[in-house]
Amino acid sequence: VDQLANIFWTFGEERRSRAIARAIGEARAVQPVTRTLELADICTRIAGRQDGAAHPATRTFQA
């Protein structure tokens, strides 16, 4: 989880990198995250969605 958060922060400049990495770890404990939509949903749940703004998963996928 720490490595994942570091990657999101370093390469995607994601401000919520630790929270997203933690949520991914929790989701993976239940079942593997195998689809991009699953990852996008995790990011949206953590970061929220704002009208007119880029999708919350944009920086995560950039990383």
Jmol script that loads the backbone (N, CA, C; Angstrom):
load data "model"
ATOM      1  N   VAL A   1       0.830  -1.190   0.000  1.00  0.00           N
ATOM      2  CA  VAL A   1       0.000   0.000   0.000  1.00  0.00           C
ATOM      3  C   VAL A   1       0.874   1.253   0.000  1.00  0.00           C
ATOM      4  N   ASP A   2       1.952   1.241   0.772  1.00  0.00           N
ATOM      5  CA  ASP A   2       2.845   2.403   0.808  1.00  0.00           C
ATOM      6  C   ASP A   2       3.494   2.647  -0.549  1.00  0.00           C
ATOM      7  N   GLN A   3       3.908   1.571  -1.213  1.00  0.00           N
ATOM      8  CA  GLN A   3       4.522   1.717  -2.536  1.00  0.00           C
ATOM      9  C   GLN A   3       3.521   2.269  -3.545  1.00  0.00           C
ATOM     10  N   LEU A   4       2.303   1.781  -3.465  1.00  0.00           N
ATOM     11  CA  LEU A   4       1.258   2.249  -4.371  1.00  0.00           C
ATOM     12  C   LEU A   4       0.977   3.730  -4.147  1.00  0.00           C
ATOM     13  N   ALA A   5       0.875   4.138  -2.901  1.00  0.00           N
ATOM     14  CA  ALA A   5       0.644   5.552  -2.575  1.00  0.00           C
ATOM     15  C   ALA A   5       1.791   6.409  -3.090  1.00  0.00           C
ATOM     16  N   ASN A   6       3.010   5.918  -2.947  1.00  0.00           N
ATOM     17  CA  ASN A   6       4.179   6.655  -3.418  1.00  0.00           C
ATOM     18  C   ASN A   6       4.152   6.813  -4.940  1.00  0.00           C
ATOM     19  N   ILE A   7       3.749   5.779  -5.639  1.00  0.00           N
ATOM     20  CA  ILE A   7       3.655   5.847  -7.103  1.00  0.00           C
ATOM     21  C   ILE A   7       2.600   6.868  -7.516  1.00  0.00           C
ATOM     22  N   PHE A   8       1.431   6.830  -6.873  1.00  0.00           N
ATOM     23  CA  PHE A   8       0.361   7.780  -7.204  1.00  0.00           C
ATOM     24  C   PHE A   8       0.799   9.210  -6.935  1.00  0.00           C
ATOM     25  N   TRP A   9       1.552   9.408  -5.866  1.00  0.00           N
ATOM     26  CA  TRP A   9       2.008  10.760  -5.512  1.00  0.00           C
ATOM     27  C   TRP A   9       3.109  11.233  -6.465  1.00  0.00           C
ATOM     28  N   THR A  10       4.089  10.371  -6.717  1.00  0.00           N
ATOM     29  CA  THR A  10       5.250  10.746  -7.522  1.00  0.00           C
ATOM     30  C   THR A  10       4.896  10.965  -8.991  1.00  0.00           C
ATOM     31  N   PHE A  11       4.171  10.033  -9.575  1.00  0.00           N
ATOM     32  CA  PHE A  11       3.921  10.085 -11.013  1.00  0.00           C
ATOM     33  C   PHE A  11       2.584  10.719 -11.393  1.00  0.00           C
ATOM     34  N   GLY A  12       1.628  10.728 -10.477  1.00  0.00           N
ATOM     35  CA  GLY A  12       0.327  11.297 -10.783  1.00  0.00           C
ATOM     36  C   GLY A  12       0.021  12.560 -10.010  1.00  0.00           C
ATOM     37  N   GLU A  13       0.895  12.902  -9.055  1.00  0.00           N
ATOM     38  CA  GLU A  13       0.690  14.067  -8.189  1.00  0.00           C
ATOM     39  C   GLU A  13      -0.705  14.052  -7.568  1.00  0.00           C
ATOM     40  N   GLU A  14      -1.142  12.853  -7.190  1.00  0.00           N
ATOM     41  CA  GLU A  14      -2.467  12.668  -6.597  1.00  0.00           C
ATOM     42  C   GLU A  14      -2.421  13.041  -5.122  1.00  0.00           C
ATOM     43  N   ARG A  15      -3.205  14.052  -4.744  1.00  0.00           N
ATOM     44  CA  ARG A  15      -3.210  14.544  -3.364  1.00  0.00           C
ATOM     45  C   ARG A  15      -3.777  13.524  -2.387  1.00  0.00           C
ATOM     46  N   ARG A  16      -4.670  12.689  -2.844  1.00  0.00           N
ATOM     47  CA  ARG A  16      -5.288  11.683  -1.976  1.00  0.00           C
ATOM     48  C   ARG A  16      -4.648  10.311  -2.180  1.00  0.00           C
ATOM     49  N   SER A  17      -3.372  10.276  -2.490  1.00  0.00           N
ATOM     50  CA  SER A  17      -2.690   9.032  -2.849  1.00  0.00           C
ATOM     51  C   SER A  17      -2.772   7.975  -1.755  1.00  0.00           C
ATOM     52  N   ARG A  18      -2.588   8.363  -0.516  1.00  0.00           N
ATOM     53  CA  ARG A  18      -2.624   7.380   0.579  1.00  0.00           C
ATOM     54  C   ARG A  18      -4.026   6.800   0.765  1.00  0.00           C
ATOM     55  N   ALA A  19      -5.034   7.644   0.719  1.00  0.00           N
ATOM     56  CA  ALA A  19      -6.410   7.169   0.890  1.00  0.00           C
ATOM     57  C   ALA A  19      -6.818   6.245  -0.257  1.00  0.00           C
ATOM     58  N   ILE A  20      -6.434   6.596  -1.466  1.00  0.00           N
ATOM     59  CA  ILE A  20      -6.765   5.763  -2.625  1.00  0.00           C
ATOM     60  C   ILE A  20      -6.028   4.432  -2.539  1.00  0.00           C
ATOM     61  N   ALA A  21      -4.751   4.462  -2.194  1.00  0.00           N
ATOM     62  CA  ALA A  21      -3.972   3.229  -2.069  1.00  0.00           C
ATOM     63  C   ALA A  21      -4.560   2.332  -0.978  1.00  0.00           C
ATOM     64  N   ARG A  22      -4.960   2.923   0.134  1.00  0.00           N
ATOM     65  CA  ARG A  22      -5.568   2.159   1.227  1.00  0.00           C
ATOM     66  C   ARG A  22      -6.879   1.516   0.764  1.00  0.00           C
ATOM     67  N   ALA A  23      -7.698   2.267   0.037  1.00  0.00           N
ATOM     68  CA  ALA A  23      -8.975   1.742  -0.461  1.00  0.00           C
ATOM     69  C   ALA A  23      -8.753   0.616  -1.470  1.00  0.00           C
ATOM     70  N   ILE A  24      -7.729   0.746  -2.297  1.00  0.00           N
ATOM     71  CA  ILE A  24      -7.395  -0.320  -3.249  1.00  0.00           C
ATOM     72  C   ILE A  24      -6.975  -1.571  -2.489  1.00  0.00           C
ATOM     73  N   GLY A  25      -6.152  -1.398  -1.460  1.00  0.00           N
ATOM     74  CA  GLY A  25      -5.725  -2.533  -0.641  1.00  0.00           C
ATOM     75  C   GLY A  25      -6.899  -3.234   0.018  1.00  0.00           C
ATOM     76  N   GLU A  26      -7.844  -2.457   0.531  1.00  0.00           N
ATOM     77  CA  GLU A  26      -9.034  -3.039   1.159  1.00  0.00           C
ATOM     78  C   GLU A  26      -9.886  -3.782   0.137  1.00  0.00           C
ATOM     79  N   ALA A  27     -10.029  -3.212  -1.048  1.00  0.00           N
ATOM     80  CA  ALA A  27     -10.812  -3.866  -2.103  1.00  0.00           C
ATOM     81  C   ALA A  27     -10.133  -5.155  -2.554  1.00  0.00           C
ATOM     82  N   ARG A  28      -8.815  -5.138  -2.635  1.00  0.00           N
ATOM     83  CA  ARG A  28      -8.071  -6.329  -3.063  1.00  0.00           C
ATOM     84  C   ARG A  28      -8.134  -7.434  -2.027  1.00  0.00           C
ATOM     85  N   ALA A  29      -8.333  -7.080  -0.758  1.00  0.00           N
ATOM     86  CA  ALA A  29      -8.458  -8.095   0.289  1.00  0.00           C
ATOM     87  C   ALA A  29      -9.739  -8.908   0.100  1.00  0.00           C
ATOM     88  N   VAL A  30     -10.749  -8.290  -0.492  1.00  0.00           N
ATOM     89  CA  VAL A  30     -12.021  -8.968  -0.737  1.00  0.00           C
ATOM     90  C   VAL A  30     -11.958  -9.760  -2.040  1.00  0.00           C
ATOM     91  N   GLN A  31     -11.493  -9.090  -3.103  1.00  0.00           N
ATOM     92  CA  GLN A  31     -11.329  -9.737  -4.408  1.00  0.00           C
ATOM     93  C   GLN A  31     -10.395  -8.883  -5.252  1.00  0.00           C
ATOM     94  N   PRO A  32      -9.714  -9.479  -6.221  1.00  0.00           N
ATOM     95  CA  PRO A  32      -8.781  -8.713  -7.051  1.00  0.00           C
ATOM     96  C   PRO A  32      -9.492  -7.611  -7.843  1.00  0.00           C
ATOM     97  N   VAL A  33      -8.809  -6.496  -8.019  1.00  0.00           N
ATOM     98  CA  VAL A  33      -9.313  -5.414  -8.867  1.00  0.00           C
ATOM     99  C   VAL A  33      -8.811  -5.729 -10.271  1.00  0.00           C
ATOM    100  N   THR A  34      -9.723  -6.173 -11.136  1.00  0.00           N
ATOM    101  CA  THR A  34      -9.316  -6.648 -12.460  1.00  0.00           C
ATOM    102  C   THR A  34      -9.785  -5.756 -13.601  1.00  0.00           C
ATOM    103  N   ARG A  35     -10.649  -4.799 -13.312  1.00  0.00           N
ATOM    104  CA  ARG A  35     -11.187  -3.947 -14.370  1.00  0.00           C
ATOM    105  C   ARG A  35     -10.881  -2.491 -14.071  1.00  0.00           C
ATOM    106  N   THR A  36     -10.667  -1.735 -15.117  1.00  0.00           N
ATOM    107  CA  THR A  36     -10.380  -0.313 -14.932  1.00  0.00           C
ATOM    108  C   THR A  36     -11.560   0.412 -14.295  1.00  0.00           C
ATOM    109  N   LEU A  37     -12.768  -0.027 -14.593  1.00  0.00           N
ATOM    110  CA  LEU A  37     -13.951   0.602 -14.002  1.00  0.00           C
ATOM    111  C   LEU A  37     -13.978   0.411 -12.482  1.00  0.00           C
ATOM    112  N   GLU A  38     -13.510  -0.737 -12.014  1.00  0.00           N
ATOM    113  CA  GLU A  38     -13.440  -0.971 -10.564  1.00  0.00           C
ATOM    114  C   GLU A  38     -12.473   0.015  -9.918  1.00  0.00           C
ATOM    115  N   LEU A  39     -11.332   0.228 -10.545  1.00  0.00           N
ATOM    116  CA  LEU A  39     -10.353   1.182 -10.022  1.00  0.00           C
ATOM    117  C   LEU A  39     -10.913   2.601 -10.066  1.00  0.00           C
ATOM    118  N   ALA A  40     -11.573   2.947 -11.151  1.00  0.00           N
ATOM    119  CA  ALA A  40     -12.172   4.278 -11.267  1.00  0.00           C
ATOM    120  C   ALA A  40     -13.237   4.490 -10.194  1.00  0.00           C
ATOM    121  N   ASP A  41     -14.020   3.466  -9.908  1.00  0.00           N
ATOM    122  CA  ASP A  41     -15.045   3.571  -8.863  1.00  0.00           C
ATOM    123  C   ASP A  41     -14.426   3.786  -7.491  1.00  0.00           C
ATOM    124  N   ILE A  42     -13.318   3.111  -7.216  1.00  0.00           N
ATOM    125  CA  ILE A  42     -12.617   3.299  -5.943  1.00  0.00           C
ATOM    126  C   ILE A  42     -12.142   4.742  -5.826  1.00  0.00           C
ATOM    127  N   CYS A  43     -11.552   5.258  -6.881  1.00  0.00           N
ATOM    128  CA  CYS A  43     -11.061   6.644  -6.867  1.00  0.00           C
ATOM    129  C   CYS A  43     -12.202   7.635  -6.680  1.00  0.00           C
ATOM    130  N   THR A  44     -13.318   7.395  -7.353  1.00  0.00           N
ATOM    131  CA  THR A  44     -14.468   8.290  -7.241  1.00  0.00           C
ATOM    132  C   THR A  44     -15.039   8.264  -5.829  1.00  0.00           C
ATOM    133  N   ARG A  45     -15.079   7.085  -5.235  1.00  0.00           N
ATOM    134  CA  ARG A  45     -15.596   6.966  -3.870  1.00  0.00           C
ATOM    135  C   ARG A  45     -14.738   7.757  -2.888  1.00  0.00           C
ATOM    136  N   ILE A  46     -13.427   7.749  -3.075  1.00  0.00           N
ATOM    137  CA  ILE A  46     -12.516   8.453  -2.172  1.00  0.00           C
ATOM    138  C   ILE A  46     -12.494   9.950  -2.469  1.00  0.00           C
ATOM    139  N   ALA A  47     -12.339  10.313  -3.725  1.00  0.00           N
ATOM    140  CA  ALA A  47     -12.143  11.717  -4.091  1.00  0.00           C
ATOM    141  C   ALA A  47     -13.445  12.467  -4.331  1.00  0.00           C
ATOM    142  N   GLY A  48     -14.518  11.751  -4.619  1.00  0.00           N
ATOM    143  CA  GLY A  48     -15.771  12.426  -4.939  1.00  0.00           C
ATOM    144  C   GLY A  48     -15.761  12.929  -6.371  1.00  0.00           C
ATOM    145  N   ARG A  49     -16.895  13.372  -6.814  1.00  0.00           N
ATOM    146  CA  ARG A  49     -17.031  13.850  -8.198  1.00  0.00           C
ATOM    147  C   ARG A  49     -17.521  15.288  -8.162  1.00  0.00           C
ATOM    148  N   GLN A  50     -16.840  16.169  -8.888  1.00  0.00           N
ATOM    149  CA  GLN A  50     -17.228  17.571  -8.936  1.00  0.00           C
ATOM    150  C   GLN A  50     -17.591  17.939 -10.368  1.00  0.00           C
ATOM    151  N   ASP A  51     -18.673  18.686 -10.511  1.00  0.00           N
ATOM    152  CA  ASP A  51     -19.111  19.107 -11.844  1.00  0.00           C
ATOM    153  C   ASP A  51     -18.047  19.966 -12.518  1.00  0.00           C
ATOM    154  N   GLY A  52     -17.782  19.683 -13.771  1.00  0.00           N
ATOM    155  CA  GLY A  52     -16.839  20.476 -14.545  1.00  0.00           C
ATOM    156  C   GLY A  52     -15.380  20.120 -14.327  1.00  0.00           C
ATOM    157  N   ALA A  53     -15.096  19.315 -13.336  1.00  0.00           N
ATOM    158  CA  ALA A  53     -13.708  18.939 -13.039  1.00  0.00           C
ATOM    159  C   ALA A  53     -13.361  17.638 -13.767  1.00  0.00           C
ATOM    160  N   ALA A  54     -12.079  17.361 -13.859  1.00  0.00           N
ATOM    161  CA  ALA A  54     -11.630  16.102 -14.454  1.00  0.00           C
ATOM    162  C   ALA A  54     -12.101  14.940 -13.578  1.00  0.00           C
ATOM    163  N   HIS A  55     -12.195  13.771 -14.167  1.00  0.00           N
ATOM    164  CA  HIS A  55     -12.623  12.586 -13.425  1.00  0.00           C
ATOM    165  C   HIS A  55     -11.643  12.333 -12.280  1.00  0.00           C
ATOM    166  N   PRO A  56     -12.134  11.929 -11.119  1.00  0.00           N
ATOM    167  CA  PRO A  56     -11.263  11.717  -9.957  1.00  0.00           C
ATOM    168  C   PRO A  56     -10.164  10.675 -10.179  1.00  0.00           C
ATOM    169  N   ALA A  57     -10.347   9.770 -11.123  1.00  0.00           N
ATOM    170  CA  ALA A  57      -9.349   8.729 -11.360  1.00  0.00           C
ATOM    171  C   ALA A  57      -8.266   9.155 -12.349  1.00  0.00           C
ATOM    172  N   THR A  58      -8.361  10.331 -12.923  1.00  0.00           N
ATOM    173  CA  THR A  58      -7.429  10.766 -13.961  1.00  0.00           C
ATOM    174  C   THR A  58      -5.983  10.697 -13.498  1.00  0.00           C
ATOM    175  N   ARG A  59      -5.671  11.251 -12.361  1.00  0.00           N
ATOM    176  CA  ARG A  59      -4.282  11.271 -11.874  1.00  0.00           C
ATOM    177  C   ARG A  59      -3.795   9.877 -11.502  1.00  0.00           C
ATOM    178  N   THR A  60      -4.691   9.053 -10.986  1.00  0.00           N
ATOM    179  CA  THR A  60      -4.321   7.683 -10.631  1.00  0.00           C
ATOM    180  C   THR A  60      -3.946   6.904 -11.883  1.00  0.00           C
ATOM    181  N   PHE A  61      -4.742   7.026 -12.935  1.00  0.00           N
ATOM    182  CA  PHE A  61      -4.435   6.332 -14.182  1.00  0.00           C
ATOM    183  C   PHE A  61      -3.195   6.921 -14.849  1.00  0.00           C
ATOM    184  N   GLN A  62      -2.950   8.198 -14.670  1.00  0.00           N
ATOM    185  CA  GLN A  62      -1.745   8.829 -15.210  1.00  0.00           C
ATOM    186  C   GLN A  62      -0.500   8.203 -14.591  1.00  0.00           C
ATOM    187  N   ALA A  63      -0.581   7.925 -13.301  1.00  0.00           N
ATOM    188  CA  ALA A  63       0.562   7.331 -12.597  1.00  0.00           C
ATOM    189  C   ALA A  63       0.771   5.911 -13.069  1.00  0.00           C
TER     190      ALA A  63
END
end "model"
wireframe off; spacefill off
backbone 0.3
color backbone group
